[in-house]
Amino acid sequence: MRFRRSDKMDISVAFKICASGLAAQRAKTDIIASNLANIDTTKTPEGGPYKRKVISFSSEPIKNRGFDRKLRDAVNGVSIGEIKESREGFKMISDPGHPDADGEGFVSFPNINLVSEMTDMIMAGRAYEACVTAFDATKSMALKTLEIGR
């Protein structure tokens, strides 16, 4: 059986897909760390409490000349879609002695849920590990391919 150039996959495509996943999960981890660092920030330079940030991902086509037209559109990496501030309301806690308390003694705290953020952090860590595993498997296949030529 003869293979045409269009039947072969460029191994760098697999590396690009893994790299895009690693970058996306790193960005997600950075956003979560920022949220956790500001969980008690009641006053920001913009005014008011810190607003929880949320990241979204989207798919991004990976340029690949090795697949036919049908498969070429199916090969996608991950890109960072948007980083937005959450629209959830702030937590109002009664603390009349707090310097940021309003006239009724309530303080607006960020809309950050520690359990939710830690769950997201664990999920991002596992997704990152999955990308590393896929990268290592691809690297191993590439090295085995090079050994065949010896």
C-alpha positions as a Markdown table, in Angstrom:
| # | Residue | x | y | z |
|---|---|---|---|---|
| 1 | Met | 0.0 | 0.0 | 0.0 |
| 2 | Arg | 1.4 | 3.4 | -1.0 |
| 3 | Phe | 0.7 | 6.5 | 1.0 |
| 4 | Arg | 0.4 | 9.9 | -0.6 |
| 5 | Arg | 1.7 | 13.0 | 1.2 |
| 6 | Ser | -1.9 | 13.9 | 2.0 |
| 7 | Asp | -2.4 | 10.6 | 3.9 |
| 8 | Lys | 0.3 | 11.4 | 6.4 |
| 9 | Met | -0.1 | 13.4 | 9.6 |
| 10 | Asp | 2.6 | 15.8 | 10.6 |
| 11 | Ile | 3.6 | 14.8 | 14.2 |
| 12 | Ser | 3.9 | 18.5 | 15.1 |
| 13 | Val | 0.1 | 18.8 | 14.9 |
| 14 | Ala | -0.2 | 16.5 | 18.0 |
| 15 | Phe | 2.4 | 18.6 | 19.8 |
| 16 | Lys | 0.5 | 21.8 | 18.9 |
| 17 | Ile | -2.8 | 20.4 | 20.2 |
| 18 | Cys | -1.1 | 19.4 | 23.5 |
| 19 | Ala | 0.6 | 22.7 | 23.8 |
| 20 | Ser | -2.6 | 24.6 | 23.3 |
| 21 | Gly | -4.3 | 22.6 | 26.1 |
| 22 | Leu | -1.4 | 23.2 | 28.4 |
| 23 | Ala | -1.5 | 26.9 | 27.8 |
| 24 | Ala | -5.3 | 27.0 | 28.3 |
| 25 | Gln | -5.2 | 25.1 | 31.6 |
| 26 | Arg | -2.3 | 27.3 | 32.8 |
| 27 | Ala | -4.4 | 30.4 | 32.1 |
| 28 | Lys | -7.3 | 28.9 | 33.9 |
| 29 | Thr | -5.1 | 28.1 | 36.9 |
| 30 | Asp | -3.8 | 31.7 | 36.9 |
| 31 | Ile | -7.4 | 33.1 | 37.0 |
| 32 | Ile | -8.4 | 30.8 | 39.8 |
| 33 | Ala | -5.3 | 31.8 | 41.8 |
| 34 | Ser | -6.2 | 35.4 | 41.3 |
| 35 | Asn | -9.7 | 34.7 | 42.6 |
| 36 | Leu | -8.4 | 32.9 | 45.6 |
| 37 | Ala | -5.9 | 35.6 | 46.4 |
| 38 | Asn | -8.6 | 38.2 | 46.4 |
| 39 | Ile | -11.3 | 36.3 | 48.3 |
| 40 | Asp | -11.4 | 38.9 | 51.1 |
| 41 | Thr | -10.6 | 42.0 | 49.0 |
| 42 | Thr | -13.4 | 44.5 | 49.8 |
| 43 | Lys | -11.8 | 47.5 | 48.1 |
| 44 | Thr | -10.1 | 47.6 | 44.7 |
| 45 | Pro | -8.5 | 50.6 | 42.9 |
| 46 | Glu | -11.6 | 50.7 | 40.7 |
| 47 | Gly | -13.8 | 50.9 | 43.8 |
| 48 | Gly | -15.9 | 48.2 | 45.4 |
| 49 | Pro | -15.0 | 44.6 | 46.1 |
| 50 | Tyr | -13.0 | 42.4 | 43.8 |
| 51 | Lys | -15.1 | 40.8 | 41.1 |
| 52 | Arg | -14.6 | 37.1 | 40.5 |
| 53 | Lys | -13.0 | 36.4 | 37.1 |
| 54 | Val | -14.2 | 33.6 | 34.8 |
| 55 | Ile | -12.4 | 32.2 | 31.8 |
| 56 | Ser | -13.9 | 30.5 | 28.8 |
| 57 | Phe | -12.3 | 28.4 | 26.1 |
| 58 | Ser | -13.0 | 28.0 | 22.4 |
| 59 | Ser | -11.7 | 25.7 | 19.7 |
| 60 | Glu | -9.1 | 26.9 | 17.3 |
| 61 | Pro | -8.3 | 25.0 | 14.1 |
| 62 | Ile | -4.8 | 23.7 | 13.8 |
| 63 | Lys | -3.3 | 24.3 | 10.4 |
| 64 | Asn | -2.5 | 20.8 | 9.0 |
| 65 | Arg | -1.9 | 19.9 | 5.4 |
| 66 | Gly | -1.6 | 16.2 | 6.1 |
| 67 | Phe | -5.3 | 15.3 | 6.4 |
| 68 | Asp | -7.9 | 15.3 | 3.7 |
| 69 | Arg | -10.6 | 18.0 | 3.8 |
| 70 | Lys | -13.0 | 16.1 | 6.1 |
| 71 | Leu | -10.5 | 15.5 | 8.8 |
| 72 | Arg | -8.7 | 18.8 | 8.5 |
| 73 | Asp | -11.7 | 20.6 | 10.0 |
| 74 | Ala | -11.8 | 18.2 | 12.9 |
| 75 | Val | -8.3 | 18.9 | 14.1 |
| 76 | Asn | -8.6 | 21.7 | 16.7 |
| 77 | Gly | -6.6 | 23.0 | 19.6 |
| 78 | Val | -7.8 | 25.1 | 22.5 |
| 79 | Ser | -7.7 | 28.9 | 22.7 |
| 80 | Ile | -8.7 | 31.3 | 25.4 |
| 81 | Gly | -12.1 | 32.7 | 24.5 |
| 82 | Glu | -12.8 | 35.4 | 27.1 |
| 83 | Ile | -11.9 | 36.4 | 30.6 |
| 84 | Lys | -14.9 | 38.2 | 32.1 |
| 85 | Glu | -15.9 | 39.4 | 35.5 |
| 86 | Ser | -18.7 | 37.4 | 37.1 |
| 87 | Arg | -22.1 | 39.1 | 37.2 |
| 88 | Glu | -23.1 | 37.4 | 40.4 |
| 89 | Gly | -23.9 | 39.7 | 43.3 |
| 90 | Phe | -21.6 | 40.3 | 46.2 |
| 91 | Lys | -21.9 | 38.7 | 49.6 |
| 92 | Met | -23.3 | 41.1 | 52.1 |
| 93 | Ile | -22.0 | 40.4 | 55.6 |
| 94 | Ser | -22.9 | 42.4 | 58.7 |
| 95 | Asp | -19.7 | 43.8 | 60.2 |
| 96 | Pro | -20.3 | 47.4 | 61.5 |
| 97 | Gly | -16.7 | 47.7 | 62.7 |
| 98 | His | -15.2 | 47.0 | 59.3 |
| 99 | Pro | -13.7 | 50.1 | 57.6 |
| 100 | Asp | -15.6 | 49.3 | 54.4 |
| 101 | Ala | -19.1 | 48.9 | 56.0 |
| 102 | Asp | -21.9 | 50.9 | 54.6 |
| 103 | Gly | -24.3 | 53.0 | 56.6 |
| 104 | Glu | -26.3 | 50.0 | 57.8 |
| 105 | Gly | -23.1 | 48.1 | 58.9 |
| 106 | Phe | -22.9 | 45.7 | 55.9 |
| 107 | Val | -19.7 | 44.9 | 54.0 |
| 108 | Ser | -19.7 | 43.8 | 50.4 |
| 109 | Phe | -17.4 | 40.8 | 49.9 |
| 110 | Pro | -16.3 | 39.3 | 46.6 |
| 111 | Asn | -18.6 | 36.7 | 45.0 |
| 112 | Ile | -16.0 | 33.9 | 45.3 |
| 113 | Asn | -16.9 | 30.5 | 46.6 |
| 114 | Leu | -13.8 | 28.7 | 48.0 |
| 115 | Val | -15.1 | 25.2 | 47.4 |
| 116 | Ser | -16.0 | 26.0 | 43.8 |
| 117 | Glu | -12.6 | 27.6 | 43.1 |
| 118 | Met | -10.8 | 24.7 | 44.6 |
| 119 | Thr | -12.9 | 22.2 | 42.6 |
| 120 | Asp | -12.1 | 24.2 | 39.4 |
| 121 | Met | -8.4 | 24.2 | 40.4 |
| 122 | Ile | -8.4 | 20.4 | 40.8 |
| 123 | Met | -10.1 | 20.0 | 37.4 |
| 124 | Ala | -7.6 | 22.3 | 35.7 |
| 125 | Gly | -4.7 | 20.4 | 37.3 |
| 126 | Arg | -6.1 | 17.1 | 36.0 |
| 127 | Ala | -6.7 | 18.5 | 32.6 |
| 128 | Tyr | -3.1 | 19.8 | 32.6 |
| 129 | Glu | -1.8 | 16.4 | 33.6 |
| 130 | Ala | -3.8 | 14.8 | 30.8 |
| 131 | Cys | -2.2 | 17.2 | 28.3 |
| 132 | Val | 1.3 | 16.3 | 29.6 |
| 133 | Thr | 0.5 | 12.6 | 29.3 |
| 134 | Ala | -0.6 | 13.1 | 25.7 |
| 135 | Phe | 2.5 | 15.1 | 25.0 |
| 136 | Asp | 4.7 | 12.4 | 26.5 |
| 137 | Ala | 2.9 | 9.7 | 24.5 |
| 138 | Thr | 3.4 | 11.7 | 21.3 |
| 139 | Lys | 7.0 | 12.3 | 22.0 |
| 140 | Ser | 7.5 | 8.6 | 22.7 |
| 141 | Met | 5.9 | 7.6 | 19.4 |
| 142 | Ala | 8.1 | 10.1 | 17.6 |
| 143 | Leu | 11.2 | 8.7 | 19.2 |
| 144 | Lys | 10.2 | 5.1 | 18.3 |
| 145 | Thr | 9.6 | 6.2 | 14.7 |
| 146 | Leu | 13.1 | 7.6 | 14.6 |
| 147 | Glu | 14.5 | 4.3 | 16.0 |
| 148 | Ile | 12.9 | 2.4 | 13.1 |
| 149 | Gly | 15.1 | 4.3 | 10.7 |
| 150 | Arg | 18.4 | 3.1 | 12.3 |
